[in-house]
């Protein structure tokens, strides 16, 4: 992923509030299209320009060829408000270190995120590189809104269990139970991605530590969905110790 700086000219005569609203609309559209992962609030530079910081999956993620209809509409609105074309400056790689998938064709995807991640939640199961969301067919609304909402909800549950205070058990249950509300939504998103791309898409089922969860006992546990054997001879990517191809689930031996 890359850190990018985007700046905008402000109309000389009035209309600044409308211009700011149009810019925020574009920033939000970039996120929902998958062209940007996150953005920081706008700030005014000494030269009278508005500037925002973005994280983007690839160097050319903001190219128009990746834009959906909402991004194109937002760009037209910018022009009508006298803001003009955004100016982009790449500042380098994001320190988080996620790299885009470099495979010519992934054999499978996995849906996985965590409370620290600012990367898209879909990863290649071969190289574990990030799959930019604009490279996946979008929903009927030409956005990835439901996937992004799931991503935020998962990170919220992971934050609860990491903080070990309010809602810890709830957060762990949502991430580790294949029938939880969070998992049901995630597995449905996996099914939709697989249907649209033809690429098997797995859901990551978190497995927390426990006093009775020895490595030996963990190795013997079956798939929680179908009850079949799913222990792998060698881990994948390398944190997935279990894989059920029938249920499209992967998981880990308890940490």
Steps between C-alpha positions, in 0.01 A plus 500: 500500500603857443461832677376775270439872536210647305450875475226717351476859385239712676274731296621859527155647555280335762358150486760353735252302707347346188849425371594327826180294487578397141854396602375291792250336266787404268714366788210285621432377147866400461476290817174331396640422155809345658737757347593628846517309827485794741524879494581767756298820543565792270729779611578840351855558375694827517445534124123493541445143376305224670701183561420147614710190571395164360618142513454327165556134397718567194693790349234564236192417706346844442513469120165561330500146361430377855224757566138395541200713409498672842865607471435634151196690626704645790773614259240675284363674810851617591531659158162671532610649835814642340735269688651333195708185468657360821879512522659174618845451654615154608696513826614137512393164635280474805704375798238230563674311221204340318582438133249450217457148367754435224353169381382478140197310626427416863390145571290630792419807709455535875298759692709610796579819689595609855472803725829653377456449127428783259526264202205362300367183667523270195839326466650252254528157660813425293723803575283663772521827308218752509228484233401860413123515525464677165639183338197308630154531342297739715144462623190624317569849636849499340663521844654273767299652783388176671854361492638820655232499772584138584868599512427780750281273714767227512768749602267631772453146638875438486560827686263387777690174552841669479405762761383220736240717672149579379353244259805271480298177499256643247782598266666158520169319448421705190839423346523132596145366461418405141132570567542845658346804331844620394601162355170449318536837330865433419430156356223642285743762368746220422228315311420813298867565417544140388183517291615818323866404450494121472780490761447291818471746788557392860392653828755520781365369830700634795607254769590656836733353760367297794635315804387161368585562138820302461661459161411130505133565576483780246640277226210262546214748486269463197353767278234673714262524206495150349691296760753377243878479528669824398851502653763582235834322464666840467357839601393745232632855490622387773232557766224274369535154653152387394314513171159360413447519125137395529409770752747759369650551848859544617619533860801481727613280786427693821765762567 
